[in-house]
Every structure is written in structure tokens, then in C-alpha cells.
């Protein structure tokens, strides 16, 4: 009986371990992702909310300015291409926070981005006092804005511009070009010209002028929290209270995330990031698997579809007006004039990477390379961004305008002048890499533990069944032995007596 009780204990324990192991193995993926979802859904107190509200990972903004080195030859009327040299990087530590956060319901949240930049002299290649010469963006903007106005008005504007400037170039230090702004009396004059169709709301020009610490620079966002539909986690639904921007068709739709929150679908062919400064989204295609800080990730990078304008990809034709004519640029350059107060602002990848040679061949000194590409890598299970290298270049489109002679000093009548480019670098730090590593170890380690549990349970179950099977056989053998002994004793004993 002792053996029988032990056998039943083995069977009971084995069945329990096997049953529990099989049940947990079948549901573990759902349990784990439910836990991840609970951490990632954007709401007060969730793990993702604290990271999203005030990004704790170091962010660096690297700015590169293009200095035109042959201004004298150009002003002498020589038929020479523009020569530029790249100065920088001028590196700034960035702090990004979300402010004016309003929870509309469990599904959506509105907020604004507030950014602060702090110059890092020790990481910079140059000083903010470095002098940079480039075209005067104010003159270029006015000429571009009035290009279709009556000729007499353009003559008057040209005379007014020449009262303050001898030519279309301006020299200022790096600090003024970036954050402090360049003073120009023309901006005061512009306010007195009623015929201009656009109002320039600045008293200075600078790429990041009045943006340091501003809560209004990038606008108001409405985003999905992921609570009601986890697949939409972080998706931008509206920007400045609208789901449409200045572009027509799907190009003007507000889509993509702001880059911090991701619920990465399995085998997603691309991701979309909404870029408020461009009034549109950027699509990055899957480019391969990578390892960052020992963590496996999926990398997405810009390809030739970025800023294509419909030349190779018909779906991008909506970045050009239907009757835009020559205003529809060659592939690789996006006209964001309507997004930038009518300025002839054109966005490309740095150094005209991947751009049609029509404009690229007119500039000397550029060296496009794969390192200039826009890319991002994401850990697919936790949705954690592992590394971001957001890189774009701002350019000014300078075309000769009849009647604006000060604007017509470049040898080529249709030139895209590179002004500056930036790289925003983010890489996951050790703290959050360890957090993701721990989550992944649980994700992949628990199933192996469950398999061991199932194997142990199966061993106990088989052992118990084997012992139960052996118990009656053993009893039968013992009975057989007893019977045999009794039989032998009954048949052998008389013979022994007779012989005696």
C-alpha cells in the first residue's frame, strides 16, 4: 500500500505540473503582452507616461552651417558654381518635455512640446562666434513671395531693398544664424508693404529663433493613448486642431507618431513619423535588423521615396500642386514654402543625399554619404526606441525674379542653396537598456522554465504510472513464488521421509 500511495502522489503532481505548464505555455504570450500593454498605454502613472512626458534619455542636437566661400567671384559676375564649406557641428544638449497635457478621455490626449537647448562647447567643432556667409534669407523670401506681382511693384520693392543692402549675401556668427537671430531692417519695412500676401511674424531671422523654451513652436498635438486600441498607441490624430495640413490628398493627412511611443507590428514594412516643421509625415522603410546596447532591434531608414514628389512613386505626387509646373521640384526635395510663411524653404536630406542631380550638380563642396541618412531602430517587443538619427537639411530656392535685381546675383537663375543641416541623435542609455533586457529575459526565459516544468511533470507522471503498473505485477510474482514454494514443499517432503 505504501508503494501505491507514493505512485498516486507522483501521478497527481505530474498531472498538475504538466497541466499548469501547458496552460501557461499556451497563454504566456498573451499574459506578457497584456503586462507590456499595461506599462505602455499612455495614462497618468504608467511607465511610458513618465518617459514620454520628460524624456530621460540624453538627446543631442548637432547643427552644421554652410559657408559660401566664393562670394567675391559671384559678385564679380563670374559664371562659377557656388562653393560651400561645412562648419560644425555646433552641439546642443536637448531637453524635451510635454506641457499643457489634457486627457480628453481614455483614448486621446492633447499636448505641446517644449524644448530647451544648451550649448556643449566640449562636444562642438567650432565656436558660436564663427562667421558664416550665405544668401540673405529675407531678400530671397521677399523675391519669392512677390514673383507673380506686377512689375512696377517689384521695381519699387527692389529699390527699397537696395536702400539697406548692397547685395543678397549676409555674414553673421553661428549663434545668430541658429538661436539669437539676425537683425535686418527689411523686416521692419515688410510690415509697411500691404501687398505682400504673407506676414512674417518675426523681428529677426534664425533657424531656431524664439524656439528655445517655447511651448508654441511645434503646435498642439492630439494623440492616441492606446487604451481603446493598442495598435494606435502614440498615433497623431490632429495637429493644431485639424487632421489636414497644407498639402493636398494623403500628403496632407496628419499621420504617424511623434517618435516616442511605438506599438511595432510584426514585420511592419515601414513606420511614419509626423514632423510638424514640415507640415507632413516622414515614412521610413524597414532596412534590416540591428543590435544596440546588446538589444535586438528593427531599423527603419529613409529611401528614395522620401520627398519623391511623384517621380518614382505616384502616391507622393500630392506634394506638388496639380498645376504647379516648375514649382514641382525634382525628386529628393520637398517644397515647404506653404508651411513656412511663404519662404522659399526646401527640405532635403543632408548634402543632397539621394537627390536628383539637377540641383545637386550646381553646388560644389557637398559630400553625401550613407551616414547622412535619416534612420531609427526600435526594439519590437517593448516598442522602445533604441536609436534615432533624425537628419534633414534646410535649403533656400533662389530663382531669378524679373524686377528684383538684388535677388538675381547668382550665376545660375535656378539654384537650390544649402543653408544648414541638423542631426538629432538619441541612443538608449544603460538604465533603459537593462530594463528592456530584463523584460526580454522574462519574455523568453519563462517559456523555457515552463518547458522544464512540463518535462518534470511528465517524468513524475510516467514514474507514477510505471510504479502503479509494477505494483500488481510484483504482488502477482510474490503470490506465484509463495504458491510454488508451497507446491514444492508438498511434493518433496514425502519422498524425503520414505527414503529415510
QUISULBEL-V164121 format. One record per residue. N is the residue number from 1. RES is the residue in three letters. PHI is phi in whole degrees, -180 to 180 (* if undefined). NEAR is the number of other C-alpha atoms within 12 Angstrom. Layout:
# QUISULBEL-V164121
n	res	phi	near
N	RES	PHI	NEAR
N	RES	PHI	NEAR
This chain:
# QUISULBEL-V164121
n	res	phi	near
1	UNK	*	12
2	UNK	-62	11
3	UNK	-64	21
4	UNK	-64	22
5	UNK	-64	16
6	UNK	-60	21
7	UNK	-64	25
8	UNK	-66	25
9	UNK	-64	23
10	UNK	-59	28
11	UNK	-64	29
12	UNK	-63	23
13	UNK	-64	27
14	UNK	-62	27
15	UNK	-64	28
16	UNK	-65	22
17	UNK	-65	28
18	UNK	-64	28
19	UNK	-62	24
20	UNK	-64	25
21	UNK	-63	28
22	UNK	-66	24
23	UNK	-62	21
24	UNK	-69	23
25	UNK	-63	27
26	UNK	-72	16
27	UNK	-112	17
28	UNK	-61	25
29	UNK	-59	22
30	UNK	-67	15
31	UNK	-63	19
32	UNK	-64	26
33	UNK	-69	24
34	UNK	-65	19
35	UNK	-68	20
36	UNK	-61	30
37	UNK	-60	32
38	UNK	-61	25
39	UNK	-79	30
40	UNK	-92	36
41	UNK	-57	40
42	UNK	-81	42
43	UNK	-161	33
44	UNK	-56	22
45	UNK	97	15
46	UNK	-74	20
47	UNK	-60	25
48	UNK	-68	32
49	UNK	-62	28
50	UNK	-64	22
51	UNK	-70	28
52	UNK	-67	35
53	UNK	-66	31
54	UNK	-140	23
55	UNK	-60	29
56	UNK	-85	23
57	UNK	-81	30
58	UNK	-59	25
59	UNK	-121	31
60	UNK	-125	33
61	UNK	-106	36
62	UNK	-106	36
63	UNK	-113	43
64	UNK	-123	41
65	UNK	-109	45
66	UNK	-100	41
67	UNK	-102	34
68	UNK	-81	34
69	UNK	-97	26
70	UNK	-121	27
71	UNK	-62	29
72	UNK	-59	19
73	UNK	-63	18
74	UNK	-66	24
75	UNK	-70	22
76	UNK	-78	14
77	UNK	86	16
78	UNK	-72	16
79	UNK	-85	18
80	UNK	-126	21
81	UNK	-73	28
82	UNK	-75	36
83	UNK	-104	27
84	UNK	-125	29
85	UNK	-126	25
86	UNK	-88	34
87	UNK	-114	33
88	UNK	126	32
89	UNK	-81	31
90	UNK	-100	38
91	UNK	-101	33
92	UNK	-127	35
93	UNK	-80	27
94	UNK	-111	28
95	UNK	-118	27
96	UNK	-117	32
97	UNK	-132	28
98	UNK	-102	32
99	UNK	-130	25
100	UNK	53	19
101	UNK	-76	25
102	UNK	-131	22
103	UNK	-88	21
104	UNK	-77	15
105	UNK	-165	17
106	UNK	-71	21
107	UNK	-100	27
108	UNK	-132	30
109	UNK	-144	35
110	UNK	-107	32
111	UNK	-165	34
112	UNK	-125	30
113	UNK	-94	33
114	UNK	-123	28
115	UNK	-126	30
116	UNK	-124	26
117	UNK	-124	30
118	UNK	-127	23
119	UNK	-65	28
120	UNK	-112	22
121	UNK	-61	18
122	UNK	-68	14
123	UNK	-100	19
124	UNK	-95	24
125	UNK	-105	23
126	UNK	135	26
127	UNK	-112	25
128	UNK	-68	29
129	UNK	-88	20
130	UNK	-57	26
131	UNK	-91	25
132	UNK	-128	35
133	UNK	-109	34
134	UNK	-152	38
135	UNK	-69	42
136	UNK	-78	42
137	UNK	-66	40
138	UNK	-69	42
139	UNK	-63	45
140	UNK	-62	42
141	UNK	-67	39
142	UNK	-63	42
143	UNK	-63	40
144	UNK	-67	36
145	UNK	-69	34
146	UNK	-99	36
147	UNK	-58	32
148	UNK	-106	19
149	UNK	-81	22
150	UNK	-57	17
151	UNK	-61	18
152	UNK	-61	16
153	UNK	-62	23
154	UNK	-67	29
155	UNK	-63	23
156	UNK	-64	21
157	UNK	-64	36
158	UNK	-62	32
159	UNK	-63	20
160	UNK	-66	26
161	UNK	-65	32
162	UNK	-73	20
163	UNK	-68	15
164	UNK	-113	24
165	UNK	-137	23
166	UNK	-85	19
167	UNK	-149	28
168	UNK	-92	33
169	UNK	-106	31
170	UNK	-142	29
171	UNK	-117	28
172	UNK	-151	29
173	UNK	-78	28
174	UNK	-61	39
175	UNK	-60	31
176	UNK	-69	29
177	UNK	-62	38
178	UNK	-93	40
179	UNK	-117	28
180	UNK	-78	23
181	UNK	89	25
182	UNK	-103	30
183	UNK	-75	24
184	UNK	-152	25
185	UNK	-64	22
186	UNK	-63	32
187	UNK	-62	27
188	UNK	-70	20
189	UNK	-69	22
190	UNK	-58	29
191	UNK	-63	19
192	UNK	-97	15
193	UNK	-104	21
194	UNK	-72	13
195	UNK	-78	19
196	UNK	-68	27
197	UNK	-76	21
198	UNK	-125	22
199	UNK	-106	23
200	UNK	-92	25
201	UNK	-85	16
202	UNK	-134	25
203	UNK	-98	22
204	UNK	-144	26
205	UNK	-113	32
206	UNK	-164	29
207	UNK	-61	33
208	UNK	-122	31
209	UNK	-62	24
210	UNK	64	27
211	UNK	-99	25
212	UNK	-70	28
213	UNK	87	24
214	UNK	-74	21
215	UNK	-100	23
216	UNK	-110	23
217	UNK	-61	22
218	UNK	-104	29
219	UNK	90	27
220	UNK	-101	29
221	UNK	-110	39
222	UNK	-118	36
223	UNK	-128	42
224	UNK	-85	36
225	UNK	-82	41
226	UNK	88	32
227	UNK	-68	28
228	UNK	-87	18
229	UNK	-149	18
230	UNK	-64	29
231	UNK	-67	24
232	UNK	-101	28
233	UNK	-52	39
234	UNK	80	42
235	UNK	-66	39
236	UNK	-78	41
237	UNK	-99	31
238	UNK	-143	32
239	UNK	-132	38
240	UNK	53	23
241	UNK	66	17
242	UNK	-142	19
243	UNK	-98	28
244	UNK	-130	23
245	UNK	-122	31
246	UNK	-75	30
247	UNK	-89	29
248	UNK	-88	22
249	UNK	61	20
250	UNK	-68	21
251	UNK	-67	34
252	UNK	-97	33
253	UNK	-80	28
254	UNK	-83	36
255	UNK	-145	35
256	UNK	89	37
257	UNK	-100	35
258	UNK	-85	38
259	UNK	106	39
260	UNK	-96	43
261	UNK	-115	43
262	UNK	-142	42
263	UNK	-113	37
264	UNK	-76	35
265	UNK	-71	21
266	UNK	-61	17
267	UNK	59	18
268	UNK	-62	21
269	UNK	-75	18
270	UNK	-160	28
271	UNK	-128	35
272	UNK	-127	34
273	UNK	-121	35
274	UNK	-82	35
275	UNK	-111	31
276	UNK	-62	35
277	UNK	-68	31
278	UNK	-105	35
279	UNK	59	35
280	UNK	-161	41
281	UNK	-110	34
282	UNK	-113	43
283	UNK	-100	32
284	UNK	-118	34
285	UNK	-91	27
286	UNK	-60	27
287	UNK	-121	24
288	UNK	142	21
289	UNK	-93	20
290	UNK	-135	22
291	UNK	-123	19
292	UNK	-127	29
293	UNK	55	23
294	UNK	78	19
295	UNK	-105	33
296	UNK	-75	26
297	UNK	-144	33
298	UNK	-107	37
299	UNK	-100	33
300	UNK	-123	37
301	UNK	-143	36
302	UNK	-69	36
303	UNK	-127	28
304	UNK	-72	29
305	UNK	-80	29
306	UNK	-67	40
307	UNK	58	44
308	UNK	-77	35
309	UNK	64	32
310	UNK	90	26
311	UNK	-72	24
312	UNK	-114	18
313	UNK	-120	18
314	UNK	-56	17
315	UNK	-69	20
316	UNK	-97	32
317	UNK	-65	30
318	UNK	-70	29
319	UNK	-78	43
320	UNK	-114	35
321	UNK	-66	24
322	UNK	-61	16
323	UNK	-118	11
324	UNK	-78	14
325	UNK	60	10
326	UNK	-72	14
327	UNK	-73	26
328	UNK	-82	27
329	UNK	-76	35
330	UNK	-60	32
331	UNK	-63	36
332	UNK	98	38
333	UNK	-138	46
334	UNK	-110	46
335	UNK	-83	39
336	UNK	-109	36
337	UNK	-56	32
338	UNK	-65	30
339	UNK	-92	25
340	UNK	-128	27
341	UNK	57	23
342	UNK	83	30
343	UNK	-70	35
344	UNK	-76	39
345	UNK	-89	37
346	UNK	-126	42
347	UNK	-108	44
348	UNK	-137	46
349	UNK	-80	46
350	UNK	-55	40
351	UNK	60	44
352	UNK	61	44
353	UNK	-58	34
354	UNK	69	30
355	UNK	-91	33
356	UNK	-55	27
357	UNK	-71	20
358	UNK	-54	19
359	UNK	-90	35
360	UNK	-61	33
361	UNK	-73	22
362	UNK	-90	26
363	UNK	-119	33
364	UNK	-108	26
365	UNK	110	24
366	UNK	-89	31
367	UNK	-137	20
368	UNK	-64	22
369	UNK	-150	15
370	UNK	-55	19
371	UNK	-64	18
372	UNK	-88	30
373	UNK	-81	35
374	UNK	-81	38
375	UNK	-151	42
376	UNK	-154	42
377	UNK	-122	41
378	UNK	-132	43
379	UNK	-77	37
380	UNK	-72	29
381	UNK	-79	35
382	UNK	-89	40
383	UNK	73	35
384	UNK	-79	43
385	UNK	-66	41
386	UNK	-90	42
387	UNK	-159	37
388	UNK	-132	34
389	UNK	-129	33
390	UNK	-86	35
391	UNK	-133	36
392	UNK	-145	39
393	UNK	-125	39
394	UNK	-98	38
395	UNK	-133	41
396	UNK	-113	38
397	UNK	-86	42
398	UNK	-111	41
399	UNK	-117	33
400	UNK	-62	26
401	UNK	-120	32
402	UNK	-57	25
403	UNK	98	25
404	UNK	-108	37
405	UNK	-66	30
406	UNK	-66	35
407	UNK	-87	43
408	UNK	-104	30
409	UNK	-96	35
410	UNK	-78	40
411	UNK	-59	25
412	UNK	-93	26
413	UNK	-74	21
414	UNK	-144	27
415	UNK	-128	31
416	UNK	-103	42
417	UNK	-96	47
418	UNK	-70	45
419	UNK	-105	45
420	UNK	-161	45
421	UNK	-138	39
422	UNK	-133	39
423	UNK	-131	33
424	UNK	-102	34
425	UNK	-106	29
426	UNK	-137	33
427	UNK	-138	30
428	UNK	-57	34
429	UNK	-88	24
430	UNK	-63	19
431	UNK	-60	15
432	UNK	-79	28
433	UNK	-66	28
434	UNK	-65	19
435	UNK	-61	20
436	UNK	-66	31
437	UNK	-64	28
438	UNK	-65	20
439	UNK	-62	25
440	UNK	-70	27
441	UNK	-65	19
442	UNK	-67	24
443	UNK	-59	26
444	UNK	-99	19
445	UNK	-81	19
446	UNK	-58	23
447	UNK	-57	25
448	UNK	-66	19
449	UNK	-63	22
450	UNK	-68	27
451	UNK	-65	25
452	UNK	-64	20
453	UNK	-61	27
454	UNK	-63	27
455	UNK	-64	23
456	UNK	-65	25
457	UNK	-62	28
458	UNK	-64	28
459	UNK	-64	22
460	UNK	-64	27
461	UNK	-63	28
462	UNK	-66	25
463	UNK	-64	26
464	UNK	-63	27
465	UNK	-63	27
466	UNK	-65	22
467	UNK	-68	25
468	UNK	-63	25
469	UNK	-67	19
470	UNK	-77	18
471	UNK	-59	22
472	UNK	-66	17
473	UNK	-64	14
474	UNK	-66	16
475	UNK	-61	17
476	UNK	-64	14
477	UNK	-64	14
478	UNK	-64	14
479	UNK	-64	14
480	UNK	-63	14
481	UNK	-64	14
482	UNK	-62	14
483	UNK	-65	14
484	UNK	-64	15
485	UNK	-63	15
486	UNK	-64	14
487	UNK	-63	13
488	UNK	-65	14
489	UNK	-65	14
490	UNK	-71	14
491	UNK	-96	13
492	UNK	-90	15
493	UNK	-59	15
494	UNK	-60	12
495	UNK	-60	12
496	UNK	-66	11
497	UNK	-69	10
498	UNK	-64	8
499	UNK	-67	8
500	UNK	-72	7
